[in-house]
Amino acid sequence: MRTNELKKGARVMLANGWEADIMDNMKGNTRMAKVYGYECEIGSVYSHDIVAYKGADGAWRNDIEYTPAQLQCKETVKAFGF
């Protein structure tokens, strides 16, 4: 599944191991998400940081695909050392 296909309310796993709920139906390099980390907060996350999503059966799926623009964004962010 492409990150652009994730709908509002989808539970996702981020690259750092935190879970998040998608809060928008937008497409692109960033998505608005409610992140459950040290504290619960809402903000933008990079689409390339989404590594898995919870399927309808409640199991984690890691068949995430990224667009070429998202992969380019990942390389750009990596070049800055983040």
Secondary structure, 3 states (H helix, E strand, C coil): CEHHHCCCCCEEEECCCCEEEECCCCCCCEEEEEEECCCEEEEEEEHHHEEEEECCCCCEECCCECCHHHHHHHHHHHHCCC
